[in-house]
Amino acid sequence: MAAAARQSGRDRTPPHPDIRTISLQQVLEALVDPVRRRIARELYAAEHDLACGAIDLPVSKSTATHHFHVLREAGLIRQYYAGTSRMNALRHEECEKAFPGLLAALLTQRDQQ
């Protein structure tokens, strides 16, 4: 039974693109949205992976799900399940290899209001 539970957990993990197939334009388009930048900044600053609900966002749950999906498809985050929580991790090391200095430049700047 434990093997079946592990297998079902793997089935629930969404696919993640190979960072080598991601273009700079995809990354920039994903981060142009202030909500997605907020998510990425929270993950950049976090000492550990965060559940979707741990990031306070000014949008509905379904809209937040969309934003996480865009970030995942742009190769910026990795998502996986821990129990019933969908966890998120910034793919910092992979992104740094593909686009040196980009995340630090984009995620440490404050937005102009």
C-alpha positions in Angstrom: 0.0 0.0 0.0 2.8 2.4 0.8 4.2 1.9 -2.8 0.8 2.8 -4.2 0.7 6.0 -2.1 4.2 7.0 -3.3 3.2 6.3 -6.9 0.0 8.4 -6.6 2.1 11.2 -5.2 4.4 11.1 -8.2 1.5 11.1 -10.5 0.3 14.3 -8.9 3.6 16.1 -9.4 3.2 18.3 -12.4 5.8 18.2 -15.2 8.7 20.7 -15.2 10.4 21.9 -18.3 14.1 21.4 -18.8 15.7 24.7 -18.0 17.8 24.4 -21.2 14.7 24.7 -23.3 13.5 27.9 -21.6 14.2 31.2 -23.3 15.1 34.5 -21.6 11.9 35.9 -23.1 9.8 33.2 -21.3 11.4 34.1 -18.0 10.9 37.8 -18.5 7.3 37.4 -19.6 6.6 35.3 -16.5 8.1 37.9 -14.2 6.5 40.9 -15.8 3.3 40.3 -13.8 3.5 41.8 -10.3 1.7 38.8 -8.6 4.2 36.4 -10.2 7.1 38.6 -9.2 5.8 38.6 -5.6 5.6 34.8 -5.6 9.1 34.5 -7.0 10.4 37.1 -4.5 8.9 35.2 -1.6 10.5 32.0 -2.8 13.8 33.8 -3.4 13.9 35.1 0.2 12.6 31.9 1.8 14.9 29.6 3.7 12.8 26.6 2.7 10.1 25.6 0.1 6.7 27.2 0.6 3.2 25.8 0.2 1.0 27.8 -2.2 -1.2 29.0 0.6 1.8 30.3 2.6 2.3 33.2 0.2 -0.3 36.0 0.8 -1.6 37.0 -2.6 -4.2 39.7 -3.5 -5.9 37.3 -5.9 -8.4 34.4 -5.8 -7.2 30.9 -5.3 -7.9 30.0 -8.9 -6.0 33.0 -10.2 -3.1 32.2 -7.9 -3.1 28.6 -9.3 -2.7 30.2 -12.8 0.2 32.3 -11.7 2.0 29.3 -10.2 1.4 27.4 -13.4 2.9 30.2 -15.5 6.0 30.3 -13.2 6.4 26.5 -13.5 6.0 26.5 -17.3 8.7 29.3 -17.5 11.1 27.0 -15.6 11.3 29.3 -12.6 9.7 27.1 -9.9 9.5 23.4 -9.1 6.3 22.1 -7.5 5.7 18.9 -5.6 3.4 17.5 -3.0 4.1 17.0 0.7 1.0 15.4 2.0 -1.9 17.4 0.7 0.2 20.6 0.3 1.6 21.7 -3.1 5.0 22.9 -2.3 7.0 25.4 -4.3 10.8 25.9 -4.7 12.5 28.5 -6.8 14.8 26.8 -9.3 17.5 29.2 -8.3 20.6 27.2 -9.1 19.3 26.0 -12.5 18.2 29.5 -13.4 21.6 30.9 -12.3 23.4 28.5 -14.6 21.1 29.4 -17.6 20.8 33.2 -16.9 23.6 34.3 -14.5 22.6 37.1 -12.2 19.1 37.5 -13.7 17.1 36.4 -10.7 19.1 38.5 -8.3 18.7 41.5 -10.5 14.9 41.1 -11.0 13.9 39.9 -7.6 15.9 42.1 -5.3 14.6 45.4 -6.9 11.6 47.0 -5.4 8.7 47.8 -7.8 8.1 51.4 -8.5 4.6 52.5 -7.3 
